[in-house]
Amino acid sequence: MKVATSTRGIVVLIGSMLLVSAWVSAASNMPLATKDAGASLSADFHAASCPQLESIVRAAVQAARAVNVQVTAGLLRIFFHDCFPEGCDASILLEPELSTGPNQSLQKNAVDLIEAIRAKVHAACGPTVSCADIIALATRDAVALAGGPTFAMPLGRTDSLEGADDVSMLPGPNTDVDSLLTVFNSRALSDPADLVALSGGHTVGKASCGFIRDNDEFSRSLIKQCNASPSKKQSLDTITPDVFDNKYFVALKARHGVFVSDQGLADHRRTSSLVTTFAANQTAFFAQFAKSMVKMGSIPGPKGEIRRNCFRPNSRVDMDVGSFSAVADE
């Protein structure tokens, strides 16, 4: 190893050491999440440690949407699949959870975007921001860039050390509304407005033909059109599929819901009035959606760390990251 002898070399070396020291200090001072960590989240959690955070995330999401507008739906699905089983802790990005059950069809572009943003944020600020916080911020920004509401997202999550034990509670497209209300209630989302508003995220989603409900003339016509092309996917909002707005609810009122779980919201006694309200008032939908996103994003995860690679816990960060293959664009 060569020893730096020039004054410039010494200055650079000292500067690098100070930078590393600052990063280590910031990371060591970051509180770990616990089971009641939802109460410790705050919108300005990273204001001092990473003032560039929000601009880095928004620019990256904006660039990704310029390539593929469906990244908004992809991020929404990642956020939901991450938070719902055991809290918002980026466990969704770890194996075997990433390749288990419904997670196998997570959008690859969206999954890769989270790690790409993590690399940019850590390059700018050191390892002070968790992958879980990046998922939350990227999803929020993707919604706003698609035309949806803007809102403050509380931050301060840490990343789990392992995948969630059970992802079976994630509801599927054929789940009836009573079952949806029960499982949402189990995750502290007890207001039926949470279920209806968060389902409104389907306004930018797509699904494979096999998931379309098959119980009336409209749904059968969708199946016929969808099956005409093997690679075709059906938009869940049949009116404005690439814009985050309230037209998903307008479609439900016209009985043009794509999933059983979608159309059921317009028929159930505890949710039908909410569908009517959101179909008539986009401002009301946006306000409830923002509230419910923050509520879901505050479901506490287990005690964790700030991962230096979103796909590996820090104990394995030096191992090669395996390839991830996903097949869906929703």
MARTORDREN-868372 format. One record per residue (C-alpha): residue in three letters; z negated, y negated, x. Coordinates in Angstrom, 3 decimals, decimal comma, always signed. Example, Ala and Ser with C-alpha at 12.3 -4.5 7.8 and 13.67 -1.06 7.14 Angstrom:
2
residuo; up; north; east
ALA; -7,800; +4,500; +12,300
SER; -7,140; +1,060; +13,670
This chain:
330
residuo; up; north; east
MET; +0,000; +0,000; +0,000
LYS; +0,972; -3,405; +1,417
VAL; -1,610; -6,213; +1,566
ALA; -0,429; -9,635; +0,293
THR; -0,701; -12,158; +3,123
SER; +0,923; -15,280; +1,659
THR; -1,038; -17,857; -0,294
ARG; +1,332; -17,408; -3,207
GLY; +0,759; -13,665; -3,192
ILE; -3,016; -14,115; -3,255
VAL; -2,798; -16,572; -6,146
VAL; -0,614; -14,188; -8,158
LEU; -2,976; -11,307; -7,457
ILE; -6,051; -13,305; -8,511
GLY; -4,256; -14,558; -11,627
SER; -3,326; -11,019; -12,627
MET; -6,902; -9,829; -12,115
LEU; -8,255; -12,666; -14,255
LEU; -5,745; -11,874; -17,022
VAL; -6,675; -8,197; -17,049
SER; -10,368; -9,129; -17,023
ALA; -9,881; -11,412; -20,022
TRP; -8,041; -8,694; -21,952
VAL; -10,739; -6,098; -21,200
SER; -13,490; -8,539; -22,166
ALA; -11,788; -9,407; -25,456
ALA; -11,230; -5,771; -26,321
SER; -14,803; -4,782; -25,458
ASN; -16,214; -7,562; -27,622
MET; -14,217; -6,557; -30,708
PRO; -16,499; -4,944; -33,301
LEU; -15,715; -1,403; -34,354
ALA; -15,036; -0,661; -37,996
THR; -17,590; +1,357; -39,910
LYS; -17,625; +2,802; -43,417
ASP; -18,684; -0,598; -44,784
ALA; -16,286; -2,495; -42,546
GLY; -14,350; -3,932; -45,459
ALA; -17,035; -6,607; -45,777
SER; -16,500; -7,754; -42,162
LEU; -12,770; -8,442; -42,495
SER; -11,604; -12,062; -42,319
ALA; -8,241; -13,825; -42,304
ASP; -9,066; -15,643; -39,026
PHE; -10,457; -12,581; -37,231
HIS; -7,882; -12,866; -34,415
ALA; -7,605; -16,670; -34,362
ALA; -9,243; -16,961; -30,936
SER; -8,221; -13,668; -29,323
CYS; -4,551; -13,755; -30,413
PRO; -3,425; -17,101; -31,871
GLN; +0,240; -15,999; -31,622
LEU; -0,345; -12,910; -33,771
GLU; +1,055; -14,073; -37,103
SER; +4,167; -15,691; -35,613
ILE; +4,939; -12,573; -33,556
VAL; +4,608; -10,281; -36,566
ARG; +6,633; -12,466; -38,920
ALA; +9,490; -12,918; -36,425
ALA; +9,682; -9,159; -35,832
VAL; +9,703; -8,344; -39,555
GLN; +12,307; -11,026; -40,228
ALA; +14,567; -9,567; -37,531
ALA; +14,099; -6,044; -38,927
ARG; +14,971; -7,187; -42,458
ALA; +18,138; -8,818; -41,135
VAL; +19,240; -5,328; -40,105
ASN; +17,887; -3,384; -43,087
VAL; +16,362; -5,050; -46,163
GLN; +14,812; -1,718; -47,149
VAL; +12,241; -2,119; -44,373
THR; +10,120; -3,993; -46,939
ALA; +9,886; -0,886; -49,105
GLY; +9,283; +1,222; -46,010
LEU; +6,332; -0,924; -44,897
LEU; +4,833; -1,010; -48,383
ARG; +4,888; +2,774; -48,512
ILE; +3,296; +3,072; -45,052
PHE; +0,530; +0,634; -46,040
PHE; -0,191; +2,548; -49,254
HIS; -0,078; +5,973; -47,604
ASP; -2,353; +4,739; -44,813
CYS; -5,024; +3,076; -46,949
PHE; -5,244; +5,467; -49,880
PRO; -6,536; +8,741; -48,349
GLU; -9,398; +7,541; -46,092
GLY; -9,093; +3,790; -45,683
CYS; -6,790; +1,439; -43,755
ASP; -7,046; +2,780; -40,217
ALA; -3,472; +3,544; -39,046
SER; -4,211; +7,265; -39,312
ILE; -0,791; +7,505; -40,984
LEU; +0,866; +7,096; -37,570
LEU; -0,909; +10,087; -36,001
GLU; +0,088; +13,723; -36,062
PRO; -0,284; +15,887; -38,024
GLU; -0,714; +13,312; -40,825
LEU; +2,628; +11,656; -40,052
SER; +4,542; +14,861; -40,755
THR; +2,396; +16,156; -43,621
GLY; +3,515; +16,361; -47,243
PRO; +4,876; +13,074; -48,652
ASN; +4,532; +11,361; -45,275
GLN; +7,503; +13,313; -43,962
SER; +9,803; +10,950; -45,847
LEU; +8,349; +7,696; -44,536
GLN; +11,078; +5,358; -43,342
LYS; +11,636; +5,822; -39,601
ASN; +12,704; +2,206; -39,044
ALA; +9,470; +0,948; -40,572
VAL; +7,315; +3,407; -38,611
ASP; +8,979; +2,416; -35,338
LEU; +8,676; -1,285; -36,205
ILE; +4,865; -1,057; -36,255
GLU; +4,758; +0,267; -32,683
ALA; +7,359; -2,280; -31,536
ILE; +5,227; -5,110; -32,944
ARG; +2,093; -3,616; -31,367
ALA; +3,790; -3,695; -27,959
LYS; +4,747; -7,366; -28,367
VAL; +1,301; -8,373; -29,587
HIS; -0,511; -6,554; -26,794
ALA; +1,854; -8,018; -24,214
ALA; +0,929; -11,486; -25,448
CYS; -2,774; -11,033; -26,147
GLY; -3,945; -7,799; -24,601
PRO; -5,282; -4,832; -26,626
THR; -7,214; -6,903; -29,168
VAL; -5,258; -6,206; -32,386
SER; -5,258; -2,809; -34,072
CYS; -2,229; -0,960; -35,386
ALA; -3,971; -0,992; -38,789
ASP; -4,039; -4,807; -38,782
ILE; -0,383; -4,890; -37,720
ILE; +0,572; -2,601; -40,631
ALA; -1,259; -4,918; -43,045
LEU; +0,292; -8,119; -41,667
ALA; +3,811; -6,702; -41,371
THR; +3,693; -5,436; -44,958
ARG; +2,466; -8,756; -46,282
ASP; +5,199; -10,653; -44,417
ALA; +7,902; -8,218; -45,520
VAL; +6,936; -8,815; -49,151
ALA; +7,046; -12,600; -48,728
LEU; +10,396; -12,486; -46,914
ALA; +11,834; -10,432; -49,789
GLY; +10,890; -13,166; -52,262
GLY; +7,364; -12,037; -53,114
PRO; +4,036; -13,837; -52,928
THR; +2,458; -15,269; -49,791
PHE; -1,253; -14,664; -49,297
ALA; -3,954; -14,412; -46,658
MET; -4,556; -10,859; -45,431
PRO; -8,080; -10,177; -44,122
LEU; -8,083; -8,642; -40,636
GLY; -10,457; -6,867; -38,281
ARG; -9,638; -3,194; -38,867
THR; -9,763; -0,605; -36,120
ASP; -7,597; +2,492; -35,647
SER; -8,836; +5,981; -36,405
LEU; -9,175; +8,582; -33,690
GLU; -7,465; +11,260; -35,776
GLY; -5,335; +11,742; -38,860
ALA; -6,786; +11,819; -42,374
ASP; -8,202; +15,173; -43,436
ASP; -6,536; +15,188; -46,839
VAL; -3,409; +13,367; -48,043
SER; -3,143; +15,397; -51,257
MET; -4,605; +12,526; -53,299
LEU; -1,436; +10,495; -52,753
PRO; +0,132; +10,383; -56,241
GLY; +3,688; +11,569; -56,742
PRO; +6,538; +10,240; -58,897
ASN; +5,785; +12,694; -61,698
THR; +2,086; +11,842; -61,960
ASP; +0,946; +10,838; -65,459
VAL; -0,878; +7,545; -66,003
ASP; -4,269; +9,107; -66,834
SER; -4,201; +10,906; -63,473
LEU; -3,079; +7,735; -61,700
LEU; -5,951; +5,753; -63,208
THR; -8,412; +8,434; -62,141
VAL; -7,265; +8,589; -58,524
PHE; -7,052; +4,785; -58,228
ASN; -10,594; +4,535; -59,583
SER; -11,745; +6,946; -56,860
ARG; -10,455; +4,520; -54,256
ALA; -12,328; +1,483; -55,661
LEU; -9,207; +0,282; -57,458
SER; -10,785; +0,651; -60,867
ASP; -9,014; -2,172; -62,700
PRO; -5,846; -0,879; -64,424
ALA; -4,225; -4,126; -63,220
ASP; -4,468; -2,755; -59,655
LEU; -2,391; +0,294; -60,584
VAL; +0,209; -1,694; -62,505
ALA; +0,572; -4,507; -59,956
LEU; +0,757; -2,179; -56,950
SER; +3,314; -0,035; -58,783
GLY; +5,317; -3,266; -58,962
GLY; +6,018; -2,766; -55,266
HIS; +8,682; -0,356; -56,490
THR; +10,777; -3,441; -57,220
VAL; +12,241; -2,989; -53,710
GLY; +12,117; +0,808; -53,408
LYS; +14,629; +3,649; -53,556
ALA; +14,245; +7,362; -54,219
SER; +16,184; +10,566; -53,791
CYS; +18,032; +11,820; -56,868
GLY; +15,666; +14,744; -57,381
PHE; +12,746; +12,463; -58,259
ILE; +14,423; +10,720; -61,205
ARG; +12,729; +11,537; -64,519
ASP; +14,839; +13,651; -66,851
ASN; +13,687; +12,985; -70,415
ASP; +16,100; +10,584; -72,108
GLU; +19,724; +9,458; -72,157
PHE; +19,180; +6,648; -69,632
SER; +17,476; +8,829; -67,033
ARG; +20,111; +11,537; -67,369
SER; +22,858; +8,966; -66,794
LEU; +21,061; +7,894; -63,593
ILE; +20,877; +11,488; -62,421
LYS; +24,574; +11,979; -63,053
GLN; +25,505; +8,826; -61,101
CYS; +23,093; +9,620; -58,306
ASN; +24,273; +13,201; -57,883
ALA; +27,887; +12,058; -57,552
SER; +27,145; +11,255; -53,896
PRO; +24,937; +13,624; -51,844
SER; +23,539; +10,782; -49,731
LYS; +22,969; +8,339; -52,593
LYS; +19,503; +7,039; -53,434
GLN; +18,454; +5,439; -56,699
SER; +16,916; +1,958; -56,734
LEU; +13,583; +1,922; -58,563
ASP; +14,346; -1,579; -59,853
THR; +17,642; -1,234; -61,710
ILE; +18,128; -5,014; -62,056
THR; +17,451; -6,742; -58,689
PRO; +16,812; -3,876; -56,250
ASP; +16,610; -5,886; -53,009
VAL; +14,461; -8,778; -54,255
PHE; +10,700; -8,730; -54,683
ASP; +10,310; -10,062; -58,234
ASN; +9,107; -8,987; -61,678
LYS; +12,350; -7,362; -62,815
TYR; +10,855; -3,902; -62,277
PHE; +8,628; -4,625; -65,277
VAL; +11,530; -6,053; -67,274
ALA; +13,307; -2,733; -66,678
LEU; +10,255; -0,778; -67,847
LYS; +10,209; -2,776; -71,090
ALA; +13,852; -1,722; -71,599
ARG; +12,817; +1,898; -70,901
HIS; +14,770; +1,887; -67,665
GLY; +11,984; +3,200; -65,440
VAL; +13,120; +5,697; -62,815
PHE; +9,961; +7,750; -62,201
VAL; +7,753; +9,392; -64,808
SER; +4,899; +7,432; -63,221
ASP; +6,853; +4,175; -63,658
GLN; +7,921; +4,503; -67,275
GLY; +4,513; +5,842; -68,242
LEU; +2,947; +2,466; -67,441
ALA; +4,895; +0,868; -70,284
ASP; +3,671; +3,488; -72,755
HIS; -0,006; +4,029; -71,900
ARG; -2,625; +2,219; -73,987
ARG; -4,478; +0,925; -70,897
THR; -1,434; -0,359; -69,026
SER; +1,298; -1,272; -71,516
SER; -0,023; -4,802; -72,146
LEU; -0,063; -5,475; -68,399
VAL; +3,570; -4,397; -68,112
THR; +4,403; -6,813; -70,932
THR; +2,514; -9,655; -69,230
PHE; +4,105; -9,115; -65,827
ALA; +7,588; -8,764; -67,340
ALA; +7,181; -12,155; -69,026
ASN; +5,284; -13,934; -66,233
GLN; +6,249; -13,432; -62,589
THR; +3,488; -15,784; -61,426
ALA; +0,886; -13,551; -63,067
PHE; +2,380; -10,487; -61,374
PHE; +2,448; -12,163; -57,959
ALA; -1,177; -13,300; -58,276
GLN; -2,392; -9,829; -59,258
PHE; -0,237; -8,113; -56,638
ALA; -1,728; -10,281; -53,873
LYS; -5,246; -9,632; -55,168
SER; -4,696; -5,873; -55,384
MET; -3,078; -5,694; -51,931
VAL; -6,102; -7,380; -50,371
LYS; -8,376; -5,084; -52,358
MET; -6,551; -1,964; -51,192
GLY; -6,342; -3,334; -47,666
SER; -10,120; -3,681; -47,623
ILE; -10,806; +0,020; -48,232
PRO; -12,859; +0,767; -45,095
GLY; -11,753; +3,370; -42,613
PRO; -13,913; +5,370; -40,182
LYS; -15,295; +4,026; -36,913
GLY; -12,379; +3,632; -34,509
GLU; -10,670; +1,880; -31,617
ILE; -7,805; -0,465; -30,769
ARG; -4,980; +1,944; -29,960
ARG; -2,773; +1,114; -26,972
ASN; -0,029; +3,171; -28,593
CYS; +0,121; +3,439; -32,368
PHE; +1,226; +7,079; -32,224
ARG; -1,620; +8,304; -29,976
PRO; -5,385; +7,804; -29,766
ASN; -6,364; +6,192; -26,467
SER; -7,616; +9,506; -25,090
ARG; -3,988; +10,688; -25,195
VAL; -2,138; +7,433; -24,640
ASP; -0,702; +8,511; -21,300
MET; +0,953; +11,576; -22,823
ASP; +4,622; +11,447; -23,782
VAL; +5,169; +10,195; -27,322
GLY; +7,083; +12,785; -29,290
SER; +10,052; +11,874; -31,424
PHE; +9,583; +11,167; -35,112
SER; +12,178; +12,054; -37,678
ALA; +12,142; +10,718; -41,212
VAL; +14,737; +11,093; -43,932
ALA; +13,963; +8,504; -46,598
ASP; +14,789; +4,831; -46,929
GLU; +12,134; +3,954; -49,475
